[in-house]
Amino acid sequence: MMSYSGILKHYLIAASLAFIAATADATDTRVTLDTAEIERLTGLKGTYSKEENVFKVSKPRTDVKIQVDRWRMPPFMGLGLWAAFTPAQDGQVMMMGDTVLFEDEVNPAISAAFKAGLEVTALHNHFFFDEPKVYFMHIAGTGSTAKLAAGVKRIYDKVAEIRAAQPVPSSGFPKTIPQENKVSPQPLEQILGMKGTSKDGMFKVVVGRPAAIHGIPVGKEMGVNTWAAFAGTDDDAVVDGDFAMLADEMQPVLKTMREGGMNIVAIHQHMAHDQPHYLFMHYWGKGNAADLAKTIKKALNAQARMQQSGATR
């Protein structure tokens, strides 16, 4: 019979082998990054980190001069676009990146990312008192080197196209918002499939989501909600709002909103230690009120399909 120490030694060896196998399955470090292809497709030179097995390309935003707190900011201080590539499972590659954008570049860049099969994972600011306003769009994707590198280039090309057509960033979205508010609530309630509240010619709906923080239930009234507020007129309306999304719901919701012409203006979190963990997307849209409501309803339906499939987390 094997001694206790022998049994323990046997167990530790088996456990170590299982851990090594699991780690190897999670990331195939034998994959060699085609750094030349990444540079060729992105049009950028990169650097390789042997320690992390990551190849990274980057470029500074030098086409528009930026001031932060009345100080001319050098790109070295945080105004650089970058994309990093590392081996993933099954011979594929994972890419993550950050893109420095001006307000009129954000939504065309988001659409370019989706058309290239990439994900958009965050949109936020890094500074106060920046002129012009600068936003940072984080991107990600898994696939072939060619697909990911070409996708990054597609985003950068869209940004260059916008700045070539108009060197100075825009100061507003197209269309003027009416000064008088007289939105008809009934058609919007019918489209959205829910009752809302009206005030001074404006209309708003709110949908709660369930969560808990430190074991305490929180929901709609504590800010875990999706909402949409309409102003202007039925034919010439503006809508703004917020979508509360689980991680797996985010890409379908974002894609649906962009396909409907909605402008995404922020993607971030509102809470820590919430279970499940929610991300929040803020949006702004202009146009016919019913058309705006239909796009929001489509996004809600896309979110519901993810919930029904059990794919959300």
Backbone as numpy.savetxt, mean C-alpha at the origin, in Angstrom:
# Nx Ny Nz CAx CAy CAz Cx Cy Cz
18.72 -50.98 26.58 17.87 -49.79 26.58 18.76 -48.53 26.58
18.35 -47.53 25.77 19.13 -46.30 25.68 19.01 -45.49 26.96
20.13 -44.93 27.43 20.11 -44.12 28.64 19.36 -42.82 28.41
19.02 -42.14 29.53 18.31 -40.86 29.43 19.11 -39.85 28.63
20.46 -39.80 28.91 21.31 -38.85 28.20 21.36 -39.17 26.71
21.32 -40.45 26.38 21.33 -40.86 24.98 20.05 -40.46 24.29
18.92 -40.67 24.99 17.62 -40.27 24.43 17.58 -38.76 24.19
18.07 -37.99 25.17 18.07 -36.55 25.06 18.93 -36.09 23.89
20.12 -36.73 23.75 21.01 -36.38 22.65 20.35 -36.68 21.31
19.69 -37.84 21.23 19.00 -38.23 20.00 17.90 -37.22 19.65
17.16 -36.79 20.68 16.06 -35.84 20.48 16.59 -34.49 19.98
17.69 -34.03 20.60 18.24 -32.74 20.21 18.76 -32.76 18.78
19.38 -33.86 18.38 19.86 -33.97 17.01 18.69 -33.94 16.03
17.62 -34.69 16.36 16.45 -34.73 15.48 15.79 -33.36 15.37
15.70 -32.68 16.52 15.09 -31.35 16.51 15.92 -30.38 15.70
17.22 -30.45 15.80 18.10 -29.56 15.05 17.96 -29.79 13.56
17.90 -31.07 13.16 17.73 -31.40 11.74 16.40 -30.89 11.21
15.34 -31.01 12.03 14.02 -30.52 11.62 14.02 -29.02 11.44
14.71 -28.31 12.36 14.78 -26.85 12.26 15.53 -26.42 11.00
16.65 -27.12 10.72 17.43 -26.79 9.52 16.60 -27.02 8.27
15.85 -28.13 8.25 15.02 -28.43 7.09 13.94 -27.38 6.89
13.31 -26.96 8.01 12.25 -25.96 7.93 12.80 -24.63 7.43
13.99 -24.26 7.94 14.61 -23.00 7.52 14.97 -23.03 6.05
15.49 -24.16 5.61 15.87 -24.29 4.20 14.66 -24.21 3.30
13.51 -24.75 3.80 12.29 -24.71 3.00 11.74 -23.29 2.90
11.95 -22.49 3.97 11.40 -21.14 3.99 12.11 -20.22 3.02
13.42 -20.42 2.82 14.13 -19.57 1.88 15.24 -20.37 1.21
15.24 -20.39 -0.06 16.21 -21.15 -0.83 17.41 -20.25 -1.13
18.40 -20.27 -0.22 19.54 -19.38 -0.37 20.47 -19.83 -1.50
20.20 -20.98 -2.09 21.03 -21.44 -3.20 20.72 -20.65 -4.48
19.59 -19.98 -4.50 19.25 -19.17 -5.68 20.26 -18.03 -5.82
20.80 -17.90 -6.99 21.75 -16.82 -7.26 21.01 -15.66 -7.92
21.10 -14.50 -7.31 20.45 -13.33 -7.87 21.13 -12.92 -9.16
20.34 -12.67 -10.18 20.88 -12.20 -11.45 20.99 -10.68 -11.37
22.08 -10.22 -10.78 22.24 -8.78 -10.55 22.36 -7.99 -11.85
22.95 -8.63 -12.85 23.09 -7.94 -14.14 21.72 -7.69 -14.76
20.81 -8.67 -14.63 19.47 -8.51 -15.19 18.70 -7.43 -14.43
18.87 -7.39 -13.12 18.20 -6.36 -12.32 18.66 -4.97 -12.75
19.96 -4.81 -12.92 20.49 -3.50 -13.34 20.02 -3.15 -14.74
20.00 -4.14 -15.62 19.59 -3.88 -17.01 18.12 -3.47 -17.08
17.26 -4.18 -16.37 15.83 -3.91 -16.46 15.40 -2.66 -15.71
16.06 -2.36 -14.59 15.70 -1.14 -13.84 16.43 0.08 -14.40
17.52 -0.15 -15.13 18.31 0.97 -15.63 19.14 1.63 -14.55
19.37 0.93 -13.43 20.09 1.50 -12.30 21.23 0.57 -11.87
22.29 1.15 -11.37 23.36 0.38 -10.78 23.01 0.03 -9.34
23.46 -1.15 -8.89 23.11 -1.59 -7.55 24.32 -2.02 -6.75
24.06 -2.37 -5.50 25.10 -2.87 -4.60 24.62 -4.19 -3.99
25.58 -5.09 -3.72 25.26 -6.41 -3.19 25.74 -6.53 -1.75
24.84 -7.01 -0.87 25.18 -7.31 0.51 25.37 -8.81 0.65
26.61 -9.25 0.78 26.88 -10.68 0.93 26.32 -11.19 2.25
26.37 -10.35 3.28 25.89 -10.75 4.61 24.42 -11.12 4.59
23.59 -10.35 3.85 22.14 -10.60 3.83 21.67 -11.21 2.51
22.58 -11.39 1.56 22.23 -11.91 0.23 21.13 -11.06 -0.41
21.37 -9.77 -0.44 20.42 -8.79 -0.98 21.12 -7.91 -2.00
20.46 -7.69 -3.13 20.95 -6.77 -4.14 19.99 -5.59 -4.20
20.54 -4.38 -4.12 19.71 -3.18 -3.97 20.10 -2.13 -5.01
19.07 -1.61 -5.70 19.28 -0.50 -6.62 18.62 0.74 -6.03
19.14 1.90 -6.37 18.58 3.14 -5.82 18.91 4.31 -6.73
18.15 5.38 -6.54 18.41 6.63 -7.27 17.86 7.78 -6.45
18.54 8.92 -6.42 18.05 10.08 -5.67 17.02 10.86 -6.47
16.10 11.52 -5.77 15.18 12.44 -6.45 15.88 13.79 -6.55
16.42 14.07 -7.71 17.12 15.34 -7.93 16.40 16.22 -8.95
15.26 15.70 -9.50 14.59 16.43 -10.57 13.77 17.60 -10.05
13.37 17.57 -8.77 12.62 18.67 -8.16 13.31 19.04 -6.86
13.56 20.33 -6.67 14.21 20.79 -5.45 13.21 20.78 -4.30
13.61 20.23 -3.16 12.72 20.06 -2.02 13.28 20.79 -0.81
12.39 21.52 -0.13 12.75 22.17 1.12 11.99 21.52 2.27
12.65 21.32 3.37 12.02 20.83 4.59 12.39 21.80 5.71
11.38 22.36 6.34 11.60 23.33 7.42 12.48 24.48 6.93
12.14 24.97 5.71 12.83 26.10 5.07 14.29 25.80 4.76
14.65 24.50 4.69 16.03 24.09 4.40 16.06 23.26 3.14
16.92 23.62 2.19 17.07 22.84 0.97 17.65 21.47 1.32
16.87 20.43 1.11 17.24 19.10 1.59 18.02 18.31 0.53
19.24 17.87 0.84 19.98 17.01 -0.09 19.33 15.63 -0.15
19.29 14.98 -1.32 18.70 13.64 -1.42 19.30 12.63 -0.46
20.58 12.81 -0.09 21.24 11.90 0.84 20.50 11.80 2.17
19.75 12.84 2.53 19.06 12.88 3.81 17.73 12.14 3.82
17.44 11.37 2.78 16.23 10.55 2.79 15.30 10.77 1.62
15.84 11.23 0.49 15.02 11.47 -0.70 15.44 10.56 -1.84
15.64 9.29 -1.53 16.06 8.33 -2.54 15.05 7.22 -2.75
14.84 6.85 -4.03 14.02 5.68 -4.36 14.92 4.45 -4.29
14.39 3.33 -3.81 15.20 2.11 -3.81 14.31 0.88 -3.93
14.94 -0.21 -4.41 14.28 -1.51 -4.48 15.34 -2.57 -4.18
15.00 -3.50 -3.28 15.94 -4.52 -2.85 15.41 -5.90 -3.20
16.29 -6.79 -3.62 15.92 -8.13 -4.09 16.68 -9.18 -3.29
15.98 -10.27 -2.91 16.61 -11.37 -2.18 15.94 -12.68 -2.58
16.65 -13.82 -2.52 16.03 -15.10 -2.88 14.86 -15.45 -1.99
13.84 -16.10 -2.56 12.66 -16.56 -1.82 12.46 -18.05 -2.08
11.25 -18.56 -1.84 10.97 -19.98 -2.02 10.86 -20.35 -3.50
11.11 -21.63 -3.75 10.86 -22.24 -5.06 11.56 -21.52 -6.21
12.75 -21.03 -5.95 13.51 -20.39 -7.00 13.06 -18.99 -7.35
12.13 -18.44 -6.57 11.65 -17.10 -6.86 12.47 -16.06 -6.10
12.12 -14.80 -6.33 12.82 -13.68 -5.69 11.79 -12.80 -5.00
12.17 -12.24 -3.85 11.32 -11.27 -3.15 11.91 -9.88 -3.34
11.02 -8.91 -3.57 11.43 -7.53 -3.72 10.68 -6.66 -2.73
11.37 -5.72 -2.13 10.75 -4.68 -1.31 11.39 -3.35 -1.69
10.61 -2.26 -1.60 11.16 -0.98 -1.97 10.39 0.20 -1.42
10.95 1.36 -1.59 10.33 2.61 -1.15 10.50 3.62 -2.28
9.43 4.36 -2.57 9.43 5.25 -3.72 9.07 6.66 -3.27
9.93 7.61 -3.56 9.71 9.01 -3.18 8.84 9.66 -4.25
7.69 10.19 -3.83 6.71 10.70 -4.80 6.15 12.06 -4.37
5.80 12.86 -5.38 5.02 14.07 -5.13 3.54 13.73 -5.28
2.68 14.61 -4.78 1.26 14.29 -4.68 0.64 13.89 -6.01
1.02 14.55 -7.10 0.40 14.23 -8.39 1.00 12.97 -9.03
2.01 12.38 -8.40 2.61 11.15 -8.90 2.09 9.91 -8.20
1.52 10.10 -7.00 1.20 8.95 -6.14 0.25 7.96 -6.81
-0.90 8.42 -7.24 -1.90 7.48 -7.76 -1.53 6.89 -9.12
-0.94 7.65 -10.04 -0.42 7.00 -11.24 0.64 5.94 -10.92
1.46 6.19 -9.90 2.48 5.21 -9.51 1.85 3.97 -8.90
0.79 4.15 -8.11 0.08 3.01 -7.54 -0.51 2.15 -8.66
-1.15 2.78 -9.62 -1.73 2.04 -10.74 -0.65 1.33 -11.55
0.50 1.98 -11.74 1.61 1.35 -12.47 2.10 0.12 -11.73
2.17 0.20 -10.41 2.60 -0.95 -9.61 1.64 -2.12 -9.79
0.34 -1.85 -9.73 -0.64 -2.92 -9.88 -0.60 -3.52 -11.29
-0.43 -2.69 -12.30 -0.36 -3.20 -13.67 0.87 -4.10 -13.86
1.90 -3.86 -13.06 3.12 -4.66 -13.14 3.07 -5.89 -12.24
1.94 -6.10 -11.55 1.81 -7.26 -10.68 2.49 -7.11 -9.33
2.78 -5.87 -8.92 3.40 -5.62 -7.63 2.34 -5.25 -6.60
2.74 -5.24 -5.33 1.86 -4.82 -4.24 2.28 -3.44 -3.74
1.30 -2.69 -3.26 1.56 -1.43 -2.57 1.21 -1.66 -1.10
2.17 -1.44 -0.20 1.99 -1.85 1.19 1.91 -0.70 2.19
2.29 0.51 1.78 2.17 1.67 2.68 2.30 2.94 1.87
1.69 4.00 2.39 1.79 5.33 1.78 1.69 6.35 2.89
2.76 7.12 3.08 2.77 8.07 4.19 3.80 9.17 3.95
3.85 10.11 4.86 4.84 11.17 4.79 5.98 10.87 5.77
7.12 11.50 5.54 8.25 11.39 6.46 8.60 12.73 7.11
8.05 13.82 6.58 8.46 15.14 7.04 7.25 16.03 7.34
7.51 17.10 8.07 6.60 18.24 8.21 7.22 19.43 7.49
6.36 20.33 7.02 6.79 21.59 6.41 7.70 21.35 5.20
7.38 20.33 4.42 8.13 20.06 3.19 7.42 20.75 2.03
8.23 21.32 1.12 7.72 22.03 -0.05 8.54 21.63 -1.28
7.90 21.05 -2.31 6.53 20.53 -2.31 6.38 19.31 -1.42
5.11 18.94 -1.14 4.85 17.81 -0.26 5.41 16.52 -0.85
6.06 15.73 -0.01 6.68 14.49 -0.44 6.02 13.32 0.27
5.71 12.27 -0.49 5.14 11.05 0.09 6.00 9.84 -0.27
5.86 8.81 0.54 6.67 7.61 0.37 5.76 6.42 0.20
5.88 5.76 -0.95 5.06 4.60 -1.28 5.93 3.35 -1.21
5.56 2.44 -0.34 6.30 1.19 -0.19 5.69 0.13 -1.11
6.57 -0.62 -1.76 6.13 -1.65 -2.71 6.75 -2.99 -2.34
6.14 -4.06 -2.85 6.65 -5.40 -2.58 6.18 -6.34 -3.68
6.82 -7.49 -3.75 6.40 -8.49 -4.72 7.27 -9.72 -4.62
6.74 -10.84 -5.10 7.48 -12.09 -5.17 7.26 -12.69 -6.56
8.34 -13.15 -7.18 8.22 -13.70 -8.53 9.59 -13.82 -9.16
9.62 -13.77 -10.48 10.89 -13.85 -11.18 11.62 -12.52 -11.09
12.93 -12.59 -11.24 13.73 -11.37 -11.25 13.25 -10.43 -12.35
12.96 -10.99 -13.52 12.54 -10.17 -14.65 11.25 -9.43 -14.36
10.27 -10.14 -13.81 8.98 -9.51 -13.51 9.14 -8.38 -12.49
9.87 -8.63 -11.42 9.99 -7.64 -10.35 10.79 -6.43 -10.80
11.91 -6.66 -11.46 12.74 -5.54 -11.91 12.01 -4.70 -12.95
11.30 -5.37 -13.87 10.53 -4.63 -14.87 9.40 -3.84 -14.21
8.81 -4.40 -13.16 7.76 -3.70 -12.44 8.27 -2.43 -11.77
9.43 -2.52 -11.15 10.05 -1.34 -10.53 10.31 -0.27 -11.60
10.84 -0.69 -12.73 11.12 0.26 -13.82 9.84 0.92 -14.32
8.76 0.16 -14.36 7.49 0.72 -14.83 7.02 1.86 -13.92
7.20 1.70 -12.62 6.84 2.77 -11.69 7.71 3.99 -11.91
9.03 3.77 -11.99 9.96 4.88 -12.17 9.70 5.61 -13.49
9.36 4.85 -14.53 9.07 5.47 -15.83 7.81 6.33 -15.77
6.80 5.87 -15.02 5.57 6.66 -14.89 5.86 7.98 -14.19
6.68 7.95 -13.16 7.06 9.17 -12.44 7.79 10.12 -13.39
8.74 9.58 -14.15 9.51 10.42 -15.09 8.60 11.02 -16.15
7.61 10.24 -16.60 6.66 10.73 -17.61 5.86 11.92 -17.09
5.42 11.83 -15.84 4.64 12.92 -15.25 5.47 14.18 -15.12
6.71 14.04 -14.64 7.56 15.21 -14.44 8.04 15.80 -15.76
8.18 14.98 -16.79 8.56 15.51 -18.10 7.44 16.36 -18.67
6.18 15.95 -18.44 5.04 16.69 -18.96 4.77 17.95 -18.15
5.07 17.92 -16.86 4.82 19.06 -15.97 5.90 19.09 -14.90
6.97 19.85 -15.11 8.10 19.85 -14.18 7.75 20.23 -12.75
6.76 21.12 -12.58 6.37 21.55 -11.24 5.18 20.71 -10.78
5.26 20.06 -9.60 4.15 19.24 -9.12 2.86 20.03 -8.98
1.74 19.37 -9.27 0.42 20.01 -9.20 0.06 20.35 -7.76
-0.84 21.32 -7.60 -1.27 21.73 -6.26 -2.69 21.29 -5.94
-3.31 20.48 -6.81 -4.66 20.01 -6.55 -5.11 19.01 -7.58
-6.16 18.25 -7.25 -6.75 17.32 -8.21 -7.61 18.10 -9.22
-7.83 17.54 -10.40 -8.72 18.18 -11.37 -10.15 18.31 -10.81
-10.89 19.23 -11.36 -12.30 19.50 -11.03 -12.42 20.33 -9.75
-13.35 21.28 -9.81 -13.61 22.16 -8.67 -14.76 21.59 -7.83
-14.62 21.67 -6.52 -15.66 21.18 -5.62 -16.71 22.27 -5.41
-17.98 21.97 -5.61 -19.04 22.98 -5.41 -19.03 23.53 -3.98
-19.36 24.79 -3.86 -19.40 25.41 -2.53 -20.65 25.01 -1.75
-21.74 24.74 -2.47 -23.00 24.36 -1.81 -23.14 22.84 -1.80
-23.55 22.30 -0.66 -23.72 20.85 -0.52 -25.21 20.48 -0.58
-25.56 19.61 -1.50 -26.93 19.11 -1.59 -26.92 17.72 -2.24
-26.32 16.78 -1.52 -26.23 15.40 -1.97 -27.50 14.66 -1.56
-28.09 13.91 -2.49 -29.29 13.12 -2.20 -28.89 11.80 -1.53
-29.33 11.56 -0.30 -28.88 10.37 0.42 -29.50 9.06 -0.08
-30.77 9.08 -0.52 -31.46 7.84 -0.85 -30.77 7.01 -1.93
-30.37 7.61 -3.06 -29.68 6.79 -4.07 -28.38 6.17 -3.56
-27.66 6.90 -2.71 -26.40 6.39 -2.18 -26.65 5.25 -1.20
-27.69 5.38 -0.38 -28.03 4.28 0.53 -28.41 3.02 -0.23
-29.11 3.20 -1.33 -29.51 2.05 -2.14 -28.29 1.37 -2.77
-27.36 2.16 -3.28 -26.16 1.60 -3.90 -25.28 0.90 -2.86
-25.08 1.55 -1.72 -24.19 1.02 -0.70 -24.84 -0.08 0.13
-26.17 -0.15 0.10 -26.87 -1.19 0.84 -26.88 -0.98 2.33
-26.88 0.29 2.76 -26.89 0.59 4.19 -27.42 2.00 4.42
-27.93 2.22 5.60 -28.41 3.54 5.98 -27.25 4.41 6.42
-27.38 5.72 6.18 -26.35 6.66 6.59 -26.95 7.83 7.34
-26.14 8.84 7.59 -26.60 10.04 8.27 -26.35 11.25 7.36
-27.23 12.26 7.47 -27.11 13.46 6.64 -26.96 14.68 7.53
-26.21 15.66 7.03 -26.04 16.92 7.74 -25.67 18.01 6.75
-26.48 19.06 6.72 -26.21 20.24 5.88 -25.91 19.88 4.43
-26.67 18.94 3.88 -26.52 18.55 2.49 -25.42 17.54 2.23
-24.77 17.07 3.29 -23.73 16.05 3.15 -24.28 14.70 3.63
-23.58 13.62 3.30 -24.06 12.28 3.62 -22.87 11.40 4.02
-23.10 10.52 5.02 -22.01 9.70 5.53 -22.50 8.33 5.96
-21.70 7.29 5.65 -21.97 5.94 6.14 -20.73 5.44 6.89
-20.96 4.59 7.89 -19.88 4.03 8.70 -20.14 2.55 8.91
-19.12 1.71 8.70 -19.22 0.27 8.89 -18.16 -0.15 9.90
-18.57 -0.77 10.99 -17.63 -1.19 12.02 -16.98 -2.52 11.72
-15.80 -2.74 12.30 -15.10 -4.02 12.22 -14.79 -4.48 13.64
-14.82 -5.79 13.90 -14.55 -6.28 15.26 -13.05 -6.44 15.52
-12.62 -6.10 16.73 -11.23 -6.28 17.14 -11.17 -6.30 18.66
-9.99 -6.57 19.17 -9.75 -6.49 20.60 -8.34 -5.96 20.82
-8.17 -5.16 21.85 -6.87 -4.64 22.24 -6.65 -4.97 23.70
-5.62 -5.74 23.99 -5.35 -6.22 25.35 -6.58 -6.91 25.94
-7.28 -7.64 25.07 -8.44 -8.40 25.52 -9.73 -7.60 25.64
-9.69 -6.31 25.35 -10.87 -5.45 25.46 -11.50 -5.30 24.08
-12.77 -5.65 23.91 -13.42 -5.51 22.59 -13.48 -4.05 22.15
-13.14 -3.81 20.88 -13.28 -2.48 20.28 -13.91 -2.64 18.91
-14.62 -1.60 18.46 -15.31 -1.69 17.18 -15.55 -0.32 16.58
-16.73 -0.17 16.00 -17.04 1.04 15.23 -16.83 2.32 16.01
-17.38 2.40 17.20 -17.31 3.66 17.95 -15.93 3.95 18.50
-15.07 2.94 18.58 -13.69 3.15 19.04 -12.73 3.39 17.87
-13.28 3.49 16.65 -12.47 3.86 15.50 -12.07 2.72 14.59
-12.53 1.50 14.87 -12.23 0.39 13.97 -13.36 0.33 12.95
-13.25 1.13 11.91 -14.37 1.24 10.98 -13.92 1.68 9.59
-14.81 1.41 8.64 -14.72 1.91 7.28 -15.80 2.97 7.12
-15.47 4.11 6.52 -16.49 5.15 6.35 -16.30 5.89 5.03
-17.39 6.53 4.62 -17.38 7.34 3.40 -18.27 8.55 3.63
-17.77 9.75 3.32 -18.54 10.99 3.48 -18.60 11.72 2.13
-19.82 12.08 1.72 -20.06 12.72 0.43 -20.47 14.18 0.63
-19.97 15.06 -0.24 -20.37 16.47 -0.24 -20.47 16.92 -1.69
-20.86 18.20 -1.89 -21.05 18.72 -3.24 -22.47 18.44 -3.71
-22.61 18.07 -4.98 -23.92 17.79 -5.54 -23.95 16.37 -6.10
-25.13 15.92 -6.52 -25.24 14.58 -7.07 -24.38 14.40 -8.32
-24.31 15.43 -9.15 -23.54 15.33 -10.39 -22.07 15.70 -10.23
-21.78 16.47 -9.20 -20.41 16.98 -9.01 -20.06 16.87 -7.53
-19.71 15.66 -7.13 -19.51 15.37 -5.71 -18.04 15.13 -5.38
-17.76 15.19 -4.10 -16.47 14.77 -3.57 -16.75 13.76 -2.46
-15.91 12.74 -2.36 -16.05 11.76 -1.30 -14.68 11.55 -0.66
-14.67 11.47 0.65 -13.45 11.06 1.33 -13.81 10.02 2.37
-12.82 9.25 2.79 -13.13 8.19 3.74 -11.93 7.36 4.10
-12.23 6.23 4.71 -11.22 5.38 5.30 -11.68 3.94 5.19
-10.79 3.03 4.83 -11.09 1.59 4.80 -10.27 0.90 5.87
-10.94 0.17 6.78 -10.25 -0.69 7.74 -10.08 -2.07 7.08
-8.84 -2.52 6.96 -8.57 -3.73 6.19 -7.62 -4.65 6.94
-7.87 -5.95 6.86 -6.87 -6.92 7.26 -5.84 -7.03 6.14
-4.67 -7.57 6.46 -3.55 -7.56 5.50 -3.93 -8.18 4.16
-4.64 -9.31 4.18 -4.96 -10.00 2.94 -6.09 -9.33 2.18
-6.78 -8.39 2.80 -7.84 -7.65 2.11 -7.31 -6.42 1.39
-6.11 -5.99 1.76 -5.64 -4.67 1.32 -5.47 -4.56 -0.19
-4.78 -5.51 -0.81 -4.52 -5.37 -2.25 -5.80 -5.39 -3.08
-6.76 -6.31 -2.82 -8.02 -6.25 -3.59 -8.77 -4.93 -3.42
-8.77 -4.39 -2.20 -9.46 -3.12 -1.96 -8.76 -1.98 -2.71
-7.44 -1.91 -2.59 -6.69 -0.85 -3.27 -6.87 -0.91 -4.78
-6.78 -2.11 -5.34 -6.92 -2.26 -6.78 -8.31 -1.82 -7.25
-9.33 -2.22 -6.51 -10.70 -1.86 -6.88 -10.91 -0.35 -6.83
-10.38 0.27 -5.81 -10.53 1.73 -5.68 -9.80 2.46 -6.81
-8.61 2.01 -7.15 -7.88 2.67 -8.23 -8.56 2.43 -9.58
-9.07 1.23 -9.79 -9.78 0.95 -11.04 -10.99 1.86 -11.20
-11.59 2.27 -10.08 -12.73 3.18 -10.12 -12.33 4.65 -10.12
-11.05 4.94 -10.18 -10.60 6.33 -10.26 -10.45 7.02 -8.92
-10.53 6.28 -7.82 -10.34 6.88 -6.50 -8.86 7.17 -6.27
-8.61 8.27 -5.57 -7.24 8.63 -5.21 -6.92 8.10 -3.82
-5.86 7.31 -3.73 -5.40 6.81 -2.44 -4.48 7.87 -1.85
-4.74 8.29 -0.61 -3.95 9.39 -0.04 -3.15 8.97 1.20
-3.43 7.80 1.76 -2.62 7.31 2.89 -2.92 5.83 3.10
-1.89 5.07 3.50 -2.04 3.67 3.91 -1.15 3.49 5.13
-1.76 3.19 6.28 -0.98 3.09 7.51 -1.77 2.32 8.56
-1.25 2.25 9.77 -2.00 1.64 10.86 -2.46 2.73 11.82
-3.52 2.43 12.56 -4.03 3.36 13.55 -3.77 2.89 14.97
-3.51 1.59 15.14 -3.44 1.01 16.47 -2.26 0.04 16.57
-1.88 -0.24 17.82 -0.91 -1.30 18.09 -1.60 -2.32 19.00
-1.18 -3.57 18.89 -1.70 -4.66 19.73 -3.16 -4.99 19.46
-3.69 -4.55 18.31 -5.05 -4.93 17.98 -5.05 -6.33 17.37
-6.06 -7.10 17.74 -6.23 -8.47 17.24 -7.64 -8.63 16.69
-7.79 -8.93 15.38 -6.72 -8.98 14.38 -6.16 -7.58 14.10
-5.02 -7.55 13.43 -4.36 -6.27 13.18 -4.91 -5.64 11.90
-5.38 -4.40 12.02 -5.96 -3.69 10.88 -5.00 -2.66 10.31
-5.08 -2.52 9.00 -4.43 -1.44 8.28 -5.52 -0.51 7.76
-5.19 0.75 7.57 -6.20 1.73 7.17 -5.75 2.47 5.91
-6.67 2.59 4.97 -6.43 3.29 3.71 -7.38 4.47 3.61
-6.83 5.66 3.43 -7.63 6.87 3.27 -7.70 7.23 1.79
-8.85 7.74 1.37 -9.04 8.01 -0.06 -9.79 9.32 -0.28
-9.74 9.78 -1.53 -10.38 11.04 -1.94 -10.81 10.87 -3.39
-12.08 11.15 -3.67 -12.56 11.01 -5.03 -13.48 12.14 -5.43
-13.55 12.41 -6.74 -14.43 13.44 -7.29 -15.19 12.86 -8.47
-16.44 13.34 -8.64 -17.23 12.89 -9.78 -18.69 12.79 -9.43
-19.42 12.03 -10.23 -20.83 11.77 -9.97 -20.96 10.98 -8.67
-21.86 11.42 -7.78 -21.97 10.79 -6.45 -22.31 9.31 -6.55
-23.21 8.95 -7.45 -23.59 7.55 -7.59 -22.41 6.71 -8.08
-21.63 7.25 -9.01 -20.47 6.51 -9.52 -19.43 6.31 -8.42
-19.24 7.33 -7.60 -18.30 7.20 -6.49 -18.77 6.12 -5.51
-20.07 6.12 -5.23 -20.63 5.13 -4.32 -20.49 3.71 -4.88
-20.64 3.58 -6.19 -20.52 2.25 -6.81 -19.10 1.71 -6.67
-18.11 2.57 -6.80 -16.73 2.12 -6.62 -16.48 1.68 -5.19
-16.99 2.45 -4.24 -16.84 2.06 -2.83 -17.54 0.73 -2.55
-18.71 0.55 -3.12 -19.45 -0.71 -2.94 -18.66 -1.88 -3.53
-18.06 -1.68 -4.69 -17.24 -2.74 -5.29 -16.06 -3.11 -4.38
-15.46 -2.10 -3.77 -14.35 -2.37 -2.85 -14.83 -3.12 -1.61
-15.99 -2.74 -1.09 -16.57 -3.46 0.04 -16.87 -4.91 -0.33
-17.36 -5.11 -1.55 -17.65 -6.47 -2.02 -16.37 -7.30 -2.18
-15.32 -6.67 -2.67 -14.04 -7.36 -2.81 -13.51 -7.77 -1.44
-13.69 -6.90 -0.48 -13.28 -7.20 0.89 -14.11 -8.35 1.46
-15.42 -8.32 1.21 -16.31 -9.37 1.71 -15.97 -10.73 1.11
-15.59 -10.74 -0.17 -15.22 -12.01 -0.81 -14.00 -12.63 -0.15
-13.04 -11.79 0.25 -11.87 -12.30 0.95 -12.25 -12.89 2.30
-13.17 -12.23 2.98 -13.63 -12.73 4.29 -14.36 -14.05 4.14
-15.21 -14.15 3.12 -15.99 -15.36 2.91 -15.12 -16.54 2.49
-14.02 -16.25 1.81 -13.13 -17.33 1.36 -12.24 -17.84 2.49
-12.24 -17.10 3.61 -11.40 -17.50 4.74 -9.94 -17.17 4.53
-9.65 -16.31 3.54 -8.25 -16.00 3.21 -7.71 -14.82 3.99
-8.55 -14.14 4.77 -8.10 -12.93 5.44 -7.38 -13.25 6.74
-6.37 -12.44 7.00 -5.62 -12.51 8.28 -4.93 -11.18 8.51
